[in-house]
Amino acid sequence: MHKTKLSTLIVFLISGAFFMGIFVGSNNTRDGFGTKNISVQDKKFERYSPIIRKDLPSDFKDVNFNEFFEVWRTIEEHYVPKPELVDSKISKTKEKLPTREEVLWNSIRGITHSIEDPYTVFLPPVESVEFNKEIVTGDIEGIGVYIGNRNGALTVISPIKNTPAYRAGLKSRDVIVEIDGKTTKDLSVYEASKLIRGEVDTAVVLGILRKGNDEIIDISVKRGVIQTPNVEYKTTDDVFIITISTFNEKTPRLFSKAMREFYSSNTDKLIIDLRNNPGGILDVAVFISSFFVKKETPILYQYDGDGSLLTYATKKSRNKYIDEVNPKIFILVNGASASASEILAGALRHYTNAVLLGTNTFGKGSIQELIPIAKNSTLKLTIAHWLLPDKSSISDKGIEVDIEYENPDYDNEIFHFDDEGDLLIEFALKKIRG
């Protein structure tokens, strides 16, 4: 255990992204810069050269790129990395300079950092493929934990059930201050994720600050292949419980199956558990809402910056069972319920008799679009902000619950997957039956 006290640590700003509220499959194109692969003999390794348009777009006429390339050229010609001693000989270190393509990528990252938006990030080709696969399928390689920027610190949003992170004891709201001894100061969420991930069966050591502890705790986690849980359901006596862990392409089919089971359960009591659900694909929240509200009902409004609002409404009629039975609906949320899960919770409370129980939600009210860029890279860009049906924003503050569960024996910041130990579920069961 580290001896560093909490009082001596500096709270730092993390710039990066946690994938919540995302539009996938954009066909948008953007003017800009491309890259091409050229072989050069200089320094005996392949470099990449940026292509700059002969005539810049008219809205970039006031931008002078001479300084940019002069700095780049000067670094290549004169910068000397520190010497390394190998077998009593000084090795050549200039060959270890980044390639021109790597320099270009880092320059683009500098543009994204300049707008100071924690959810906007540039993804080079390899990372772009990994990210797109993860957000669409939900399958990842790593330790099984969602992380994000929370109050300027790299924070665990939630560990995923039955994963290495969950078994190692990581908890929601844990602040990650070190990764394998390297400080997370100045790391984006994306950059931190790259360090945490690695070869399966290898270990990563996370330095954690946790509420109630004054010292950093080292937690070693063995990496593995992670299959994220999605939709689970069960009946507890006369109450039907559906747990939604994320919103990806599998969720609509699995939720539809769960609802069919609910219709045949002959109960009028439904609990939807959204605790530790970080969100995902926005349209999935609209799809799930359609089971409970009428067709063409606004589920959220999108603000694009020009003062107008774009409406997202249900496209199908709700099931007759909902009309006939008018079930009691309880929605469980906590501080790790974010983005699309907040949309769903807010919409159902607005249009139905749904009651929100637990603790206030995360508060992520922006929308990111995956925009293809040259050479298979992707820009994940905040392109809009969304509002709840009453046109209120949940950014930063989150959604307040109707019933806040307070119990000295229960920590609302931790998701209890063990049914016998889940005191909030027991409390919700009593309330919905009461």
C-alpha positions in Angstrom: 0.0 0.0 0.0 1.2 3.5 -0.8 2.0 5.9 1.9 0.7 9.0 -0.1 -2.1 10.6 1.8 -5.2 11.8 0.0 -4.7 15.4 1.2 -1.4 15.6 -0.8 -2.9 14.5 -4.1 -3.8 17.0 -6.8 -7.2 16.6 -8.5 -6.4 16.4 -12.2 -8.4 17.0 -15.4 -8.8 13.9 -17.6 -9.7 14.6 -21.2 -11.2 11.6 -23.1 -14.4 9.7 -23.7 -16.6 7.1 -22.2 -19.0 5.6 -24.8 -22.5 6.7 -23.7 -25.1 8.1 -26.1 -23.6 7.3 -29.4 -24.8 7.4 -33.0 -23.3 4.5 -35.0 -23.0 4.1 -38.8 -22.7 7.7 -39.9 -22.3 8.3 -43.6 -21.2 11.9 -43.1 -18.0 13.0 -44.9 -15.7 15.8 -43.9 -13.3 18.0 -45.8 -9.8 17.9 -44.3 -6.4 16.2 -44.6 -5.5 12.7 -45.7 -2.4 10.7 -45.4 -0.5 8.4 -47.8 2.1 5.8 -47.3 5.5 6.7 -48.8 8.8 4.9 -48.5 11.8 7.0 -47.7 15.3 6.1 -46.9 15.8 8.8 -44.3 16.7 7.3 -40.9 16.3 3.8 -42.4 12.6 3.4 -41.6 9.3 4.0 -43.3 7.6 7.3 -42.7 4.3 8.8 -43.5 3.8 12.1 -45.1 0.7 14.4 -44.7 -1.1 15.5 -47.8 -2.1 19.1 -47.7 -4.5 20.4 -50.3 -3.0 22.7 -52.8 -5.9 25.1 -52.3 -7.1 25.1 -48.7 -10.9 25.2 -48.1 -12.1 28.8 -48.2 -13.0 28.8 -44.5 -9.3 27.9 -43.7 -7.8 30.7 -45.8 -6.9 32.6 -42.6 -4.9 29.7 -41.2 -1.2 29.7 -41.7 0.3 26.2 -41.6 3.9 27.3 -42.1 4.6 27.5 -38.4 3.1 24.0 -37.9 5.4 22.4 -40.5 8.4 24.5 -39.5 8.1 23.1 -35.9 7.6 19.6 -37.2 10.6 19.8 -39.5 12.8 21.4 -36.8 12.0 18.6 -34.4 12.8 15.9 -36.9 16.1 17.6 -37.9 17.4 18.7 -34.4 15.7 16.9 -31.6 18.0 14.4 -29.8 16.4 11.8 -27.4 18.3 10.8 -24.3 21.2 8.4 -24.9 21.0 4.7 -24.1 23.9 2.5 -23.0 23.8 -1.0 -24.6 26.7 -3.3 -24.0 28.9 -0.4 -23.1 28.0 1.4 -26.3 25.8 4.4 -26.9 22.9 3.3 -29.1 21.3 5.4 -31.8 18.2 6.9 -30.4 16.9 9.0 -33.3 15.5 5.9 -34.9 13.1 5.8 -32.0 11.4 9.0 -32.9 7.7 8.6 -33.8 6.7 8.2 -37.4 5.2 11.0 -39.3 1.8 9.3 -39.1 2.1 9.0 -35.3 3.0 12.7 -35.2 0.0 13.5 -37.3 -2.4 11.5 -35.1 -1.1 13.2 -32.0 -1.5 16.6 -33.7 -5.1 15.7 -34.5 -5.6 14.7 -30.8 -4.4 18.2 -29.9 -7.3 19.7 -31.9 -9.8 17.5 -30.1 -8.3 18.5 -26.7 -8.5 22.2 -27.6 -12.3 22.2 -27.3 -12.1 20.8 -23.8 -14.9 18.3 -24.2 -14.2 15.0 -22.3 -16.3 13.0 -24.8 -14.7 14.1 -28.0 -11.7 11.9 -29.1 -9.8 10.9 -32.2 -9.3 7.2 -32.9 -6.5 6.0 -35.2 -7.2 3.0 -37.4 -6.5 0.1 -35.0 -8.2 1.8 -32.1 -11.1 2.8 -34.3 -11.8 -0.8 -35.3 -11.6 -1.9 -31.6 -13.9 0.9 -30.5 -16.5 0.3 -33.2 -16.6 -3.4 -32.4 -17.0 -2.8 -28.7 -19.8 -0.3 -28.9 -21.8 -2.4 -31.4 -21.3 -5.9 -30.1 -20.4 -5.2 -26.4 -17.5 -7.7 -26.5 -14.2 -6.4 -25.3 -10.8 -7.6 -24.2 -9.5 -6.3 -20.9 -10.5 -6.4 -17.3 -14.2 -5.7 -17.6 -14.7 -2.2 -16.2 -16.4 1.0 -17.5 -14.4 4.1 -16.8 -15.1 7.8 -17.4 -14.3 11.4 -16.5 -16.0 12.2 -13.2 -15.4 15.6 -11.6 -12.0 15.9 -13.3 -10.7 12.4 -12.3 -10.4 9.1 -14.1 -13.2 7.2 -12.4 -14.6 3.7 -12.4 -18.2 3.9 -13.6 -18.9 0.3 -12.9 -17.3 -3.1 -12.9 -19.0 -5.6 -15.2 -20.6 -8.6 -13.6 -18.5 -11.8 -13.3 -15.4 -10.2 -14.9 -11.8 -9.9 -13.5 -12.5 -6.3 -12.4 -15.6 -7.4 -10.5 -13.9 -10.3 -8.9 -10.8 -8.2 -7.9 -13.1 -5.9 -6.0 -13.1 -2.7 -8.1 -16.1 -0.5 -7.2 -18.1 2.3 -8.7 -16.6 5.7 -8.0 -13.1 4.3 -7.4 -10.6 6.9 -8.7 -7.8 5.4 -10.8 -4.6 7.5 -10.0 -2.0 5.0 -11.3 -1.8 2.3 -13.9 1.2 0.0 -13.5 2.8 2.7 -11.5 2.2 5.4 -14.1 0.2 8.4 -13.0 -3.0 9.0 -14.8 -2.5 12.7 -14.7 -3.0 14.2 -18.2 -4.2 10.9 -19.6 -7.4 10.8 -21.5 -9.9 8.1 -20.8 -9.0 6.5 -24.1 -5.3 6.6 -23.3 -6.0 5.1 -19.9 -8.1 2.3 -21.5 -5.2 1.4 -23.8 -2.9 1.0 -20.7 -5.4 -1.0 -18.8 -6.0 -3.4 -21.7 -3.4 -5.9 -22.8 -2.6 -9.5 -23.6 -5.1 -12.0 -22.1 -3.8 -13.6 -18.8 -1.4 -10.8 -18.0 -2.0 -8.5 -15.0 -2.4 -4.8 -14.6 -2.0 -3.0 -11.3 -4.3 -0.1 -10.6 -3.7 2.5 -7.9 -7.1 3.3 -6.5 -8.4 6.1 -4.3 -11.6 5.0 -2.6 -14.1 6.8 -0.4 -13.3 6.3 3.2 -9.6 5.6 2.5 -6.8 8.1 2.9 -4.2 6.0 1.1 -3.9 4.6 -2.5 -4.8 1.0 -2.7 -3.0 -1.2 -5.3 -5.4 -3.7 -7.0 -3.9 -6.3 -9.4 -6.3 -7.5 -12.1 -5.7 -10.3 -14.5 -6.9 -9.5 -18.0 -9.3 -11.7 -20.0 -11.9 -11.8 -22.8 -15.0 -9.9 -21.6 -18.5 -10.6 -22.8 -20.6 -7.9 -21.4 -24.0 -8.9 -19.9 -27.0 -7.4 -21.6 -30.5 -8.2 -20.6 -31.5 -10.6 -17.8 -34.9 -11.3 -16.3 -36.6 -13.4 -13.6 -39.7 -13.5 -11.6 -39.6 -13.1 -7.8 -43.0 -14.3 -6.5 -45.4 -11.8 -8.1 -42.8 -9.3 -9.4 -41.1 -9.5 -12.8 -37.5 -8.0 -12.8 -35.6 -7.0 -16.0 -32.0 -6.0 -15.7 -30.5 -4.0 -18.6 -26.7 -3.7 -18.3 -26.0 -1.8 -21.6 -27.6 -0.6 -24.8 -26.0 -2.3 -27.9 -27.2 -4.0 -31.0 -28.2 -7.2 -29.1 -30.4 -5.3 -26.6 -33.6 -4.9 -28.6 -33.9 -8.6 -29.4 -33.2 -9.6 -25.8 -35.5 -7.0 -24.3 -38.3 -8.0 -26.6 -37.9 -11.6 -25.4 -37.9 -10.4 -21.8 -41.1 -8.5 -22.4 -42.8 -11.5 -23.9 -42.0 -13.4 -20.7 -43.5 -10.5 -18.7 -46.7 -10.6 -20.7 -47.1 -14.3 -20.0 -46.2 -13.9 -16.3 -49.7 -12.6 -15.4 -48.2 -10.0 -13.0 -48.9 -6.3 -12.9 -45.6 -5.5 -11.1 -42.4 -4.7 -13.1 -39.0 -3.7 -11.9 -36.5 -2.4 -14.6 -33.0 -2.4 -13.1 -30.7 0.2 -14.8 -28.1 0.4 -12.1 -24.5 0.7 -13.4 -25.8 0.9 -17.0 -23.5 3.3 -18.8 -25.8 3.7 -21.9 -24.7 2.9 -25.4 -26.7 3.2 -28.7 -29.2 6.0 -28.4 -31.9 4.4 -30.6 -32.1 1.4 -28.3 -33.5 3.6 -25.5 -36.2 4.9 -27.9 -37.0 1.3 -28.9 -37.4 0.1 -25.3 -39.6 3.2 -24.5 -42.0 2.2 -27.3 -43.1 -0.8 -25.2 -44.6 1.6 -22.7 -45.8 4.7 -24.4 -47.9 5.5 -27.5 -46.7 5.6 -31.0 -45.1 8.9 -32.1 -44.5 10.0 -28.5 -41.4 12.3 -28.1 -38.8 10.4 -26.0 -36.1 13.0 -26.1 -35.2 16.2 -27.9 -31.9 16.9 -29.6 -30.3 20.3 -29.4 -27.8 21.0 -32.2 -26.6 24.4 -31.2 -28.8 26.6 -33.4 -31.7 27.0 -30.9 -34.0 24.4 -32.5 -34.9 21.0 -31.3 -35.0 17.7 -33.1 -37.6 15.2 -31.8 -37.0 11.5 -31.3 -40.3 9.7 -31.1 -41.5 6.1 -30.8 -42.2 4.4 -34.1 -44.4 1.6 -33.0 -47.5 1.2 -30.7 -47.1 -0.1 -27.2 -48.2 -3.6 -26.4 -51.9 -4.1 -25.5 -50.8 -5.8 -22.2 -49.6 -2.4 -21.0 -52.9 -0.8 -21.8 -55.0 -3.5 -20.3 -53.0 -4.1 -17.1 -51.4 -0.7 -16.5 -48.6 -2.3 -14.5 -46.8 -0.8 -11.6 -43.3 0.1 -12.8 -40.2 0.7 -10.6 -36.9 1.8 -12.2 -33.8 1.2 -10.2 -30.9 3.7 -10.9 -27.7 4.9 -9.2 -24.8 7.2 -9.8 -23.5 4.8 -12.5 -26.7 4.9 -14.6 -25.8 7.2 -17.5 -26.8 8.5 -20.9 -29.2 6.1 -22.7 -30.3 4.6 -19.4 -31.1 8.1 -18.1 -33.1 8.8 -21.3 -35.1 5.6 -20.7 -35.7 6.3 -17.0 -36.7 10.0 -17.6 -39.1 9.1 -20.5 -40.9 6.3 -18.6 -41.3 8.5 -15.5 -42.7 11.3 -17.6 -45.2 9.2 -19.6 -46.1 6.4 -17.2 -46.5 5.7 -13.6 -42.9 4.6 -13.3 -41.2 5.4 -10.0 -37.4 6.0 -9.8 -35.7 4.4 -6.8 -32.1 4.4 -5.7 -29.8 7.3 -6.0 -29.4 10.2 -8.5 -28.0 9.2 -11.9 -24.6 10.1 -13.5 -25.6 13.1 -15.6 -24.4 12.6 -19.2 -26.5 14.6 -21.6 -24.4 14.9 -24.7 -24.4 12.8 -27.9 -21.4 11.6 -29.8 -21.3 10.6 -33.5 -18.7 8.2 -35.0 -17.5 10.1 -38.0 -15.2 8.3 -40.5 -12.0 10.2 -41.3 -9.2 9.4 -43.8 -7.2 6.2 -43.6 -9.9 4.3 -41.6 -9.6 6.5 -38.5 -12.7 7.8 -36.6 -13.6 11.0 -34.9 -15.9 10.5 -31.9 -17.4 14.0 -31.7 -20.0 15.6 -29.5 -22.5 16.8 -32.1 -25.5 17.5 -29.9 -27.0 17.6 -26.5 -30.3 15.9 -25.6 -33.1 16.9 -23.4 -35.8 14.9 -21.6 -39.4 15.0 -22.6 -40.0 18.0 -20.3 -37.0 19.7 -22.2 -34.8 19.6 -19.1 -31.1 18.7 -19.3 -29.5 16.1 -17.1 -25.9 17.1 -17.9 -23.7 17.1 -14.7 -26.6 17.0 -12.2 -28.2 13.8 -13.4 -31.8 12.7 -12.6 -33.2 12.9 -9.1 -34.9 9.8 -7.9 -38.4 9.7 -6.5 -37.5 7.5 -3.6 -33.9 7.6 -2.3 -32.8 4.5 -0.5 -30.9 5.2 2.6 -29.5 2.4 4.7 -26.2 2.4 6.7 -25.7 -1.3 5.7 -26.0 -0.6 2.0 -23.6 1.3 -0.3 -25.6 2.7 -3.2 -22.4 3.3 -5.1 -21.8 -0.5 -5.5 -23.9 -2.8 -7.6 -24.9 -5.9 -5.6 -25.1 -8.8 -8.1 -25.7 -11.3 -5.3 -29.5 -11.5 -5.0 -29.3 -12.4 -1.3 -27.1 -9.4 -0.6 -29.0 -6.9 -2.7 -30.7 -4.8 -0.1 -32.0 -2.3 -2.7 -33.9 -5.0 -4.6 -35.4 -6.2 -1.3 -36.5 -2.6 -0.5 -37.9 -2.2 -4.0 -39.9 -5.4 -3.8 -41.5 -4.2 -0.5 -42.4 -0.9 -2.1 -43.9 -2.2 -5.3 -46.0 -4.7 -3.4 -47.0 -2.1 -0.8 
